[in-house]
Amino acid sequence: MAAFAEGVPCWADVLLSDLAAGRRFYGELFGWTFQEIATDYGTFTRALLGGKDVAGLVPKPDGRMPTVWNIYFAARDAPATAVRIREAGGRVITPPVWIDEFCVMATAADPGGAVFGIWQAGSHAGFARRGTPGSYGWTEVHTRQPRAVDAFYRAVFGYGMTPSVPSSAPPPGASPAPPPGTSPAPPSAEGSPADVVLWTPHGEPPDPRHAIGGRVVMGDEYPAVLPAHFLTYFVVADCDQTLRTVHRLGGRVLKTAEDTPYGRFAVLADNQGAAFAVIDTSTAGRTRGE
């Protein structure tokens, strides 16, 4: 499988204290199967859907680390990307390192404090399936520093940025996976940053059709103690049924299901506290009852 283009989300993994509990939760929720992989840096679990890589489950090396989903962006040259991160005002938390022959991996934080990974493909390019039920669908950074963060991602990955279509509901949750033909909203008044901005890779038209992620402003509706963060979305066949399954498996609903122009979505937490979102893209452009 070819490597992803520069700056495109290419992998996601979750840090967990109890991998067995994580396998039970995500296996039933998304239909994943699992394979243990040993590396020089420890063991991790590949999550597979139909035999294709869709995510990773990683044991927390230190119990004080957060239980969280991590998103990784493709880099042709991870050390060079790390240099750009520092120059643009970000912080490299763990420097680039080869993980056996799989990839070169690093962890960083943007100027607003949101943590993300970079991934230079080796034998493992990243997602082998995405955009279908049970696989990755979208990511967005939630931040209180939109100007600094927008400038950062332009400098590091060369993203084009387009204000998103306004939706009937406020964040958290920019509407993922914009469909072809969607018209962007005009910029906010008086030159203030738009509440939601869509990212497009360098060289692609800066429009919703080519969007690969986005930025959401954290307003007063967010708890003051909630730090800047990335939210990772997984595609599901039925959002409401997924919420019922999460509840039965011991997880929590952090934001109840709502309709957007791009599908019905909700924000959830697994049975160990890792937050993620789900989106039923088959309902895009429809309202409940149609």
Secondary structure as UniProt FT lines:
FT   TURN            6..7
FT   STRAND          9..16
FT   HELIX           19..30
FT   STRAND          33..39
FT   TURN            40..41
FT   STRAND          42..49
FT   TURN            50..51
FT   STRAND          52..59
FT   TURN            63..64
FT   STRAND          69..74
FT   HELIX           78..87
FT   TURN            88..89
FT   STRAND          91..99
FT   TURN            100..102
FT   STRAND          103..109
FT   TURN            111..112
FT   STRAND          115..121
FT   TURN            133..134
FT   STRAND          136..143
FT   HELIX           146..157
FT   STRAND          160..163
FT   TURN            180..181
FT   HELIX           189..191
FT   STRAND          196..200
FT   TURN            202..203
FT   HELIX           208..210
FT   STRAND          213..217
FT   TURN            220..221
FT   TURN            224..225
FT   STRAND          229..235
FT   HELIX           239..248
FT   TURN            249..250
FT   STRAND          252..260
FT   TURN            261..262
FT   STRAND          263..269
FT   TURN            271..272
FT   STRAND          275..280
FT   HELIX           281..283
FT   TURN            284..285
FT   TURN            288..289
//
